Amino acid sequence: MELKVTRWNKTEPPTQSELVRALETEGLVAYIEDDEPGHHYEPHLHPNDEVLVVVKGELTMGIGEQKCVLKAGDRLDLPANTWHQADTGGEGPIRMLGASMGDKPDPTRAHRTEATRARP
């Protein structure tokens, strides 16, 4: 996987259902990740490739020297072992969908359980 940002290009905002279905067509299982405004994720990495899709709110990702702001419908493909950090916007809560590709144990993803699995 290569680092890639795909912007939402439709005039209507996305629904969680359509974003989940899009990930499922790729064979991915999405999990819901909710955060309050102003939340900071310290620099970290994951042993598996990751996909993040913003359902609502705004997320600023720091990847090396690059920064990118993700808004509703935007997708980030993040290769395994890529150092990154993130900050949620201050205007309200954020909801993301996260999916991992790979089977290496990832303690930072222990919160992903059947209860947090996203359904269309």
C-alpha positions as CSV (number, residue, x, y, z in Angstrom):
1,M,0.0,0.0,0.0
2,E,1.2,3.5,-0.7
3,L,0.3,6.6,1.3
4,K,-2.7,8.2,-0.4
5,V,-5.5,10.7,0.4
6,T,-8.7,10.4,-1.6
7,R,-11.1,13.4,-1.3
8,W,-14.8,13.1,-1.1
9,N,-16.0,14.5,-4.5
10,K,-19.8,14.4,-4.3
11,T,-21.9,17.4,-3.5
12,E,-23.9,15.6,-0.8
13,P,-22.2,14.7,2.4
14,P,-21.5,10.9,2.8
15,T,-23.6,8.6,4.9
16,Q,-22.0,6.1,7.2
17,S,-23.8,3.4,5.3
18,E,-22.3,4.2,1.9
19,L,-18.8,4.6,3.4
20,V,-19.1,1.2,5.1
21,R,-20.4,-0.4,1.9
22,A,-17.5,1.0,-0.1
23,L,-15.0,-0.5,2.3
24,E,-16.8,-3.8,2.4
25,T,-16.6,-4.0,-1.5
26,E,-12.8,-4.0,-0.9
27,G,-13.1,-6.9,1.6
28,L,-12.4,-4.6,4.5
29,V,-14.1,-4.7,7.9
30,A,-14.7,-1.2,9.3
31,Y,-14.8,-0.2,12.9
32,I,-16.3,3.0,14.4
33,E,-13.9,5.4,16.1
34,D,-15.5,8.4,17.9
35,D,-13.6,11.3,19.4
36,E,-14.4,14.5,21.1
37,P,-13.1,17.8,19.7
38,G,-9.6,18.7,20.5
39,H,-8.3,15.2,20.9
40,H,-4.7,14.6,20.2
41,Y,-3.1,11.3,19.1
42,E,0.6,11.1,19.9
43,P,3.0,9.9,17.2
44,H,2.6,6.2,16.7
45,L,2.6,3.5,14.0
46,H,0.7,0.3,13.2
47,P,2.1,-3.0,12.1
48,N,-0.6,-3.4,9.4
49,D,-1.8,-1.2,6.5
50,E,-4.6,1.0,7.7
51,V,-7.5,2.8,6.0
52,L,-9.2,5.7,7.8
53,V,-12.4,7.4,6.4
54,V,-14.0,10.4,8.1
55,V,-17.7,10.1,8.5
56,K,-18.2,13.5,10.2
57,G,-16.0,16.2,11.7
58,E,-12.5,17.1,10.8
59,L,-9.1,15.3,11.4
60,T,-5.7,16.8,10.9
61,M,-3.1,14.1,10.2
62,G,0.6,14.7,10.6
63,I,2.7,12.2,8.6
64,G,6.4,13.0,8.7
65,E,6.7,16.6,7.6
66,Q,3.3,16.5,5.8
67,K,0.0,17.6,7.2
68,C,-3.4,17.0,5.7
69,V,-6.9,17.8,6.9
70,L,-9.5,15.1,6.3
71,K,-13.2,16.0,6.2
72,A,-16.4,14.0,5.8
73,G,-15.9,11.3,3.2
74,D,-12.1,11.8,2.9
75,R,-10.0,8.6,3.0
76,L,-6.5,8.0,4.1
77,D,-4.6,4.9,3.1
78,L,-1.7,4.6,5.5
79,P,1.0,2.0,4.9
80,A,2.2,-0.2,7.8
81,N,4.9,1.2,10.0
82,T,4.3,4.8,9.0
83,W,4.7,7.2,11.9
84,H,1.8,9.5,12.2
85,Q,-0.1,11.7,14.6
86,A,-3.6,13.2,14.6
87,D,-5.7,16.0,16.0
88,T,-9.5,16.3,15.9
89,G,-11.1,19.6,14.9
90,G,-12.5,21.9,17.5
91,E,-16.0,22.3,16.1
92,G,-17.6,19.1,17.3
93,P,-17.2,15.4,17.8
94,I,-15.6,13.3,15.0
95,R,-16.5,9.9,13.7
96,M,-14.1,7.8,11.7
97,L,-14.2,4.4,10.2
98,G,-11.0,2.4,10.5
99,A,-10.0,-0.8,8.8
100,S,-6.7,-2.8,9.0
101,M,-5.2,-5.0,6.3
102,G,-3.0,-7.6,7.8
103,D,-3.0,-10.0,10.7
104,K,-0.1,-8.7,12.9
105,P,-1.1,-8.1,16.5
106,D,-1.7,-4.3,17.1
107,P,-2.2,-3.3,20.7
108,T,-3.4,0.1,19.6
109,R,-6.4,-1.5,18.0
110,A,-7.5,-3.6,21.0
111,H,-10.7,-1.5,21.3
112,R,-11.9,-2.8,17.9
113,T,-14.4,-5.5,18.9
114,E,-17.7,-6.7,17.4
115,A,-19.4,-4.0,19.5
116,T,-17.6,-1.3,17.5
117,R,-17.9,-2.9,14.1
118,A,-19.5,-0.5,11.6
119,R,-22.6,-1.8,9.8
120,P,-24.2,-0.3,6.7
